[in-house]
């Protein structure tokens, strides 16, 4: 409820600031703060959406990994039953199947490792982007403070 009220308040304040910009009016420190809050809110929405997409991708990948694991376990169980039933006559065939499964498992592990590396790089890039955004916000806040100070000095000098 409070977030919705805050969002409405920011939206209305932003509309006022946009109208000031359209009319070519000079923006006050409060107006710049509203613009900063709106920018941060938009960035937060983008970050939330990116996080949601990453979570969905991770869930999908985990399901695929589980399915692959179940399929491999089922094949291994079937192979063990054949070994018990056919013993000596199937030993060579079992060795071939085992090699093929090991190769598939190795390939699956390589794919999982590559995917994990890719996800880690994407997450690292997001954190770097967040750091850049934070630096930009800090710089904007510093600039707003300087502008506010200059405006206050101009007002004091005008009196």
Secondary structure, DSSP 4 states (H G I P E B T S, - for coil): -HHHHHHHHHHHHHHHHHHHHHHTPPPPHHHHHHHHHHHHHHHHHHHHHHHHHHHHHHHHHHHHHHHHHHHHHHHHHHHHHHHHHHGGGGHHHHHHHHHHHHHHHHHHHHHHHHHHHHHHHHHHHHHHHHHHHHHHHHHHHHHHHHHHHHHHHHHHHH-
